């Protein structure tokens, strides 16, 4: 097992942002376009490497706080009705999500103010990077917009908002760097990684296991706090999985990796609209197919991190079955290590006892009966189930406390944020 990992944050966050943009075709490539535009402006303004890195990270995460398609669509108009108080909307939510994790504190500040008009900005409070992110985001909206605004039309719109929506210095640099056709062609056809490499921008962060746990917990909040019905789901899965793994003799280091895998196992759900997650009735065939893609997206995102192979396999295979009838890869038998089998039972068990929009959560005993049926059908591991059954009271007590803690955190998180 690895004690210290060097993570390329941009590689991973680019994958996460691509998942976020999958919620609707209208958002395709939005985050990477914003990152490209922001980086080009930052280069033109001779910003420091740290400022540029924070800006790229913020660009790739700036809309993660938007919980629904409806909320994201609200901001597609160039001059949308933004909340300028900085205390409401997805900008404030994004800030809350990332500010506690030290490597993301700088980007969090930029996200917090990225919809603040220049005319409304308090002097020495709103960072220059936030003004760049604001302009880059609005330009990216025009690039993808259905009204097919021309390049010159985009530049005119930006220029018209100088001193009002946009910082005048940022406008001047944007007009300079966007003069050539290459700027617009590169935005669409050259991967963001190329420009980061050309800039020799260091986007790697070394993390030990404790920092990785904190990093994973942030993404649990992003995943689970999108709906009150899933607010404590990953925490519950972690609680069950770690307890089961402990009974199988996993080392302390392996237990920490299990915790990380549990907090990230549903990462691909950022590609699922909250409208589907909270749908009160049965899902359509198309909606079911979309939901079933989430472990595939989890796998592809975590695949970006070298050294996370074990975490990825344990977390991403939680819907695979021993008989090969699971999804998304149809794996079975020897393809599924013990960690994946533990995660599968932990996920199903936790989901069964949760309330969902279309049903009340099952009792502990009823949930065990459902799992027992799946064991008989050779879909879940018998030995893992037996440990769950024999340690049921201890695990049930732990889950009760996890549920209470998770809902309290959810309510506190959104107590004064408009969702």
N, C-alpha and C positions, 0 to 999 in steps of 0.2 A: 504494500500500500504506500501511496505517496504522501509525505508530510507537507510539502510545499509545492504549489502549482503556479505556473506563470500563465495567467489568463489574458488572452487578447480580447479586451472588453468590446471593442468595435465589432469584431467578427461575431461574437455572440449576440450583441445588442442589435446588429443588423438583421440577424435571423429572427430575433424576437419582434422587431419592428415590421419585418415582412409578414410575420404571422398576424400582427395587429391589423395590418392593411388588408388581410384576406377577408375581413368581415364583409366587405363589399367591393366590387370591382372599381368603383369610383375612387377608392383610396389607393389603388395600385401604385407602388413605388413612391408614395408621398413622402415618407420619412427619409428615404435615401436621397430624393431630390432636394429636400430641405437641407440635409447634411452637406450635399455638394455645394449648393448656393452659399450656405453659411461659411463653409471652409474657404471658398474663393474670395468672399468679402473679407474674411479674417486675414487671409494672406495679403490682400491689397492694403489692409490697415496695419500690417506689420505686427500682428499680435504675437504674444509669446507662445512657445509650444504648449504650455499648460492651458492657456486660454483657448487655444485652438482645439486641444483635446476635449476640454470641458464642453466646448461648443458643439463638437461632433457628437459627443455622447448625449447632450441635451437634445440635439436635433433628432436623434434616433429614438428618443423616449418621450418627446414632448406631448404626444397625444395619448399616452398609455393611460392617463387618468380619465379619459372619456370612456364611460362605461357602456354606452349604447350607440347604435348606428344613428339614432335620432339626434343624440348630442353631438356626434361628429359632423353630421350633415348640417347642423346649425351653423358651423363655422366655415362652410364652403364658399359662402359669399365673400367677395373681397373685402367689403366693408360690413362685416357681420356686427350684430349687436353684442359686442363684447362687454363682459363685466370688468369694469376698470377699478373696482375696489380691491382687487387682488385677494379677496377672501372667499370667493365663490368660483364654481366651475371647475373644469378639468385641470386648469393650470394650478390651482391651489391643491387639488387632489394629488397631482403629480409631484408637487413639492413635498407634500406630506409623505408620499411613498418613499422618496429617495433621500431626504435630508439627514436621516439618522445613520446612513452608511457613509463613512468618511470619504471614500473615493468618489462618491456621487454628490457630495454636498455642493460643490461648485456648479455642476449641471443642474442640481435641484433649484438653485437660485435663478438660473436662466429660465427654467421651465415656469417658475412661479410668476415671472413678469412677462412672459412671451406674448401675451395679448394686451399689454398695457400700451396705450397710445403715447407717443412722445410728448404730446401736449399735456398729458395727465401724469407724466412720470415725475416723481419727487427727485429733486437733484441729489446726486450722490447716494441714492438708494437703489435705483434700477441700474444694474450693470450694463456696460456697453454690449456685452455678448447677448443680453436679452433683446436689445434693440435690433441686433443683427438677426437673431432667431425670429423675431417678429416679422421683419421684412422678408427673410428667406421663406418663411411659412406662407406668407401672402402671395409671393411670386409663384411658389409651387402650386398653390390653389389655382392661379390663373393659367398656369401651364396645362393642368389637367382639366380645367373648366370646360363645360359643355358649349360655351359661347365662342370657343376657338379664337381667343384673343391673340392677335399677332404679336411677334416679338416687339415691334415698335409700339404696339398698343400697350403691352405690359410695361414697357419703359416709360411711356407717357403717364400711365396710371400711377406708377410709383412716384414719378416726379411731381405729380399733382398733389401727392400726400406728404411732400416734404414739409417739415416743421409741424405737421398735424399728427398723422399716424406714425410717420417715420422720422428717425433721427437724421438731421440734415447731412452729417458726415457719412453716415451709412449709405444714404441715398447717393451721394456723390461717388463713393467707391463702387457701389453696385453699377451705376451707369457707366463707369469706366471699365470694369471687368466684364461687363455683359455686352460690350460693343460688337465683339466678333461673333460670327456664326459658330465658331468652334465651341464657345461657351455653352450654347444651347444644344449642340450636337453631342458634346461630351456628357452633358447631363443625362441624356437619354441612352447613350450607347456604351459608355465606359464605366466599368465597376468602380464604386467608391474606393475600394481598396487601392486602386492604382494611384489615385490622387493622394491618398494618405501615405503611401510608400514614396511617392515623388517628393512629398513634403518632409520625408524622414520623421514622421510624427510617431512617437512611441505610444502605442495604445495598449501596452501590456502592463498588468498589475500582478505582483507576486502576493499570493495569499496562503496562509497556513490553514489548518482545518477549522480553527475557531472563526477565522475571517470568512472562510467558505460557508460556514453554517449561517453567519449573519447575512451573507450575500444571498444564500438560498432562501432565507426567511423573508427577505424583501420581495422575492418573486412569488412566494406563497401569498403574500398580501395582495400583490397585483392580480394573481389568479383568482383567489377565493373571495376577496372583498368586492368583486363585481356583482355579487348577489347575496342577499341575506340568507339564502338557503344553503350556500356553500361557505359561509364565513369561517367555519371551523373545520371544514372537510380535511384539508391537508394536515392540519395539526392532529386531527383524529387519526388519520392514516399513519402519521409518524408515531403517535403514541402506541398504536397496536403493533406496527411493524417492528419498532425498536424492542418492545417487550417480547415479542415472539422470537426475534433474532437473538436476544439475550439468552433465552431458554435453549437455543440451538448452539450456544457456546461462541457466538461472534465476539471478537476482540473489541476493546473499547474504541479503537480506531475504526473498525468496521461498523460499529454501532453509529458512529458519527456520520459515516458515509451513507448508512441507511436513513438517517435523519435528513441528510441533504437530498437524497433520492426521493424521499417521501414528500418533502416540501416542493420538489420540482416535477413530480410525476404528472401533474395536469397542466404543465406549462403551455402545451398546445391549445388549451381552451381559450387563450387570448384571441384565437382566430374564430371563436364561436360567439355570435352576437348574444348579448345579455337577454335580448327578447326571446331567444330560444331557450336559454338556461332557465328563464322564469316563466315559460309558457305554462299556463294552468292545465291545459288539456294534453291529449296524446300528440306526439310529434308526427309530422307527415313523413313519408318515405324519404323525401329529399332532406328533411331536417335531421332524421336519424343518420343518414349517410354522412352528413356534414359533421355531426357530433362524433361519429366513429373515426373521423380523421385526426382527432386531437392527439392520440398517442404517437401518430406518425410525425406530426409537427414537433412534439416534444423530442422525439428521437433525433430529428434533423437539427434542431437548435442545440441540443446537448452534444451532438456529434462535432460541433465546432470547437469544443474545448478538449485539447490534448490532455490526456491523463484522467479524463472523466469517464472512461469506457465502462468501468464497473457501475458507477452512479447511473449512467445512461441505461445500461441493460437492466438494472434493478428497477429503475423508475419507468422507463418507456414501455416495458413489456407487461404492464399490469392488467391489460385486457387480453393477453394471450391465454390459451387453455392447453392443458396437457394433451388433449386429443386432437389438437391442431385446428379446432373450430373457432378460435379467438381472432382478434384483429389487432393491428392492421396487417401483420406479416404472416399470420397463419402458422406460427411456430408451435412446437409441441415437444413433449418428452425431454430428451437430452439437451434440446436447445434452450431450455429454461432452467437456469441455475436456481439454487435455493433462495437467494435474495429476491429473485423475480417472483417465485412462488409465494413467498411471504408477502410481498407487496400486493399481489393479486388478491389474496384473501383479505388482507388489511383494507384494501380499497373497497371491495364489495361489501364487507361487513360494516364498515363505517358508513357507506352510502345507504345501506338498508335501514340503519337506525336513525338516519337523518330525516327531518321533515323536508318534503319537496313540494313544489307548487301544486302537484296533482295527487299527493297522498301524504298521510301522516307517517312518521317514522315507525318502524316495527319495534316490538319489544326485543330484548336481548335473546330470549328463547326462540322467538319466531325467526329472528335473523339467523340463528344457528341452524334451524331446520332448513331454511333456504340453502345455506351453505352445504349442509349435509347432502342434500339432493344433488348438488353440483359435484360433490366428491364421489358419490355413487356413480355418476355419469362419467367419471374419469376426466373431469374438467379442472378440478382443483386438487391440490396435494393432500393426501390423507394424513400424513404425519404433521403437517403444519396445522391442519384443522384440529387434530387431536390436542395439540398444545393450546390452541385457542379455547377449545371446549373445557379443558381441565383448569385453565387459568382464567376462566370467564369472569369470576367475581372481581378479581384484581384488575383485569382489563376494563370491565364495565365501570368500576369506580374511577379509574384514571380517565376514561372517556367522558364521564360526567363532568369532571373538573375542567377538561379540555373544552367541552362544549360551552360551559359557563364563561370561561376565560375568553374564548373566541368570540362569543356574542357581545361580551362587554367591550372587547377591543374594537369590534365592528361598529358598535353604537357610538363609542368615543371618537372613532376615526371620522365618522360622518356627522357628528353632532352639529357642526356649523358649516357643513359643506353642501352645496346644492348638487344633488345627483339626479 
